[in-house]
Amino acid sequence: MLFTDKARIYVEAGSGGDGASSFRREKFVAHGGPDGGNGGRGGSVYLVAYKDLNTLVDFRYKRKFVASRGGNGSAKNCTGPKAPDVEVKVPMGTVVIDDATGVVLADLSHEGDRFLAAKGGRGGKGNACYVTSTKQGVTFAEKGEPGTKGWLRLELKLLADVGMVGYPSVGKSSIVARVSAARPEVAAYHFTTLTPVLGVVRLDEENSFVLADLPGLIDGASKGVGLGHDFLRHIERTRVILHIVDTSGSEGRDPVEDFKKINEELALYSDKLVKRPQLVVANKMDLPGAEENYPALEKYVTEKGYPIMKASAATGDGLRTVMYKAFEMLQKAPRDEEMLEVGHLKEVDPDSFEILTDAEDADFEVKGKNIERLVAMTNFDNEEAVYRFQLIWRRLGIEKALKEKGIEEGQSVKIGDMIFEFEDRY
């Protein structure tokens, strides 16, 4: 199966239904009052984690997820129907990132985790909601509130128990092929593994764990060199690290230096990675030079406080013992360790606004959550609704702020999708 661990999607919630403007029209009821019902809420878009998925490949073919708008209100105080929500299935381990700001919004690491990706707009109020003791003949009703929308980035971090690290061609793919049913490509050249491969290691009928064969690290990976950050992102999820070293130095490499540099790259990327339990596997012990190089590697590794074991992926010698040791370390590793810090978009006062003087199609542009929502929900064909809009516009201080910016009679002001001509009546 094609493995895809990044995707960019567009989500758009449904707008709320419009409130109704109507009056009671019944026999023997003279001058019936307003009875317009509210609009229904628009559908929301949720991302939901499922354990049966292991790739983001489906998002290559479908990137847009749009919910329906709510139903309009009607006479006799009838509320419009609520639109159904849209659920988007994602694999466990999916990280949701705001595309515009880069802020991590959610970490869907458990089955059933849900994230509200786009919130449906509330239904507009019908004219019956605006009746007061002094105002009985209200004619205006609200339009539905627009649903939220935007682009999100999805990144999949593998939920493997044990992850293998090491330089390219140290034998990681051969090991996972030996100890599990996974069949990664194995060849005598660098970067055979370009995408992660998961294998289930079954020790007996009751005990097993997930082993990840990940792309090889190279110098500068912590700075994004080579497969750098793509590789290290997956290592963040693993609870135990299996550090594979080519003990034979078959390509003229120094096993001790290889071990040292890989750990340096892990530390540069995240200080949490070097604190993770790590088992060093002295691989390729069947090749010439391995027995001669092993004592120096063993001395350095044990001085650093890591366990080390001999093995050969080619012959299978020592691998079963290594897997049992990895499983033993896994049982002692913290299960609820926080793997990722989830942030939040900065909270902004909904009444706040800013005035821009460089709008493309207007002299001034006003941007702000509540004022843009008010414009979208106001029926400007109704005089009462326009009057209400003007009252709120002044209460928010927008008219005063525009005057301070130097606006003149007849100049244009853009708010949301609407453009107004400014009139100074006060």
Number of C-alpha atoms within 10 A of each C-alpha: 6 9 13 17 20 18 17 18 16 17 23 24 29 31 30 33 32 32 33 31 23 24 20 16 15 9 7 7 9 9 11 15 18 26 23 27 28 34 33 29 32 30 27 28 28 22 23 21 24 21 14 11 12 21 22 21 16 13 16 12 7 10 13 12 17 18 24 23 30 28 23 26 28 20 21 16 22 18 25 23 19 22 22 17 19 20 18 16 18 26 26 25 25 28 21 24 21 19 16 10 9 13 15 20 19 23 25 23 22 16 15 14 17 19 18 15 26 26 23 31 24 25 32 30 29 31 27 27 18 15 15 10 5 6 8 14 16 21 21 28 29 24 26 31 28 25 25 17 19 14 18 21 18 23 23 25 27 26 24 23 21 27 26 26 28 25 22 22 23 26 25 29 26 20 22 24 19 18 19 16 13 18 14 20 12 15 13 10 9 13 18 16 20 16 18 18 21 22 19 17 21 16 15 7 6 6 10 15 17 18 28 28 28 26 29 27 24 19 16 18 21 23 12 15 13 17 18 20 17 23 22 23 15 22 24 22 22 25 25 26 25 24 22 27 28 29 31 24 19 16 9 7 12 17 21 20 12 21 21 13 17 23 17 17 21 21 15 16 21 14 11 12 23 16 10 15 20 23 22 25 23 26 28 27 23 18 15 13 14 20 16 12 19 19 12 12 22 19 12 15 18 12 10 9 9 13 15 20 15 22 23 21 22 15 12 15 16 17 21 15 13 19 20 16 14 22 21 11 17 19 11 11 15 12 10 7 9 9 14 13 9 14 13 10 11 7 6 10 10 11 12 14 19 11 18 16 13 10 13 9 11 17 18 23 20 19 16 17 14 16 22 18 18 18 19 19 23 21 18 14 9 12 12 15 18 15 12 12 19 13 10 14 16 12 12 16 13 18 18 13 16 19 12 9 13 7 20 14 11 12 13 17 23 21 20 17 8 10 15 13 14 16 13 11 5 4
